[in-house]
Amino acid sequence: MRIDAHQHFWKIDRGDYGWITPNLSRLHRDFLPADVEPILKKHGFDGCIVVQAAATLEETDYILSLSDQTESILGVVGWLDLSSKEHRKHFARYRLHPKFKGIRIMIQDMPDPTIILEPNFVDALREYAAEGFPIDLLLKHEQMQCALKLIQQIPTLRGVIDHLAKPPIHEGTQEPWARYLAEMSEYPGIYCKLSGMVTEAGQVWRRENFVPYVRKVVELFGPERVLFGSDWPVCLLAAEYDQVMLILLDALPEQWGDIERQRLFGLNAKEFYKL
């Protein structure tokens, strides 16, 4: 099974997506499953994991409703406010949906990332870790120290780092990103998505810019704990879907064969999200 483990869909007039302004002209329109399904088929993908793009319960309801109508949506990663006393109530409701497969913590958008280290937040996440429920972690490389402290408090967390934790690809530097990523990789329940790289490289990039970052992730997590994600349509800010595929394929270790590629392009996502 081939799976794109990170895509988004939205309807602008729903009003959830304040970050998609008219200035982002490439993204400021509706993106729905019919727009990407021909591309998925072209690259031999059976389907995708849809990840929330707004910190609202209403958007999670919306993408779950899309999954009811769309066979190619294999799973949905929604959103919960873990600081709210009602997060378990909403979780219980979502768990009734067969395609609800994870929740995402949007550390990237928090005004103070240390919120995730507050006792009530840690206790809430510890509950989900005890159940083995998948957690996506969206963060910038500047927030990695804080995220590492969270993982250290919940060593059994079943988590995946989205977009390689957004390293400074445009600068061509790796530290301290690589050091923090190495510490995170020591926890066996932590995976990493090879996704979202092109938007961290700026508008002018070359394929070789991405090689050291892909190789570092693969070195640390191995072929068993990496997932491919296109980050479509956000990737369109810097590259087309075909280019995203070529960038990753060019950067993979030469010794990787069919087994390693099958894990990266689907089997790991199937296992991580318990499809």
Secondary structure, DSSP 8 states (H G I E B T S, - for coil): --EEEEE--B-GGGS--TT--TTSTTTSS-B-HHHHHHHHHHTT--EEEEE--SS-HHHHHHHHHHHHH-TTEEEEEE---TTSTTHHHHHHHHTTSTTEEEEEEEGGG-SSGGGGGSHHHHHHHHHHHHTT--EEEE--GGGHHHHHHHHHH-TT--EEEGGGG---TTTT--TTHHHHHHHHHTSTTEEEEE---GGGS-SS--GGGGHHHHHHHHHHHTTTSEEE---BTGGGGT--HHHHHHHHHHHS-TT--HHHHHIIIIIHHHHHTT-
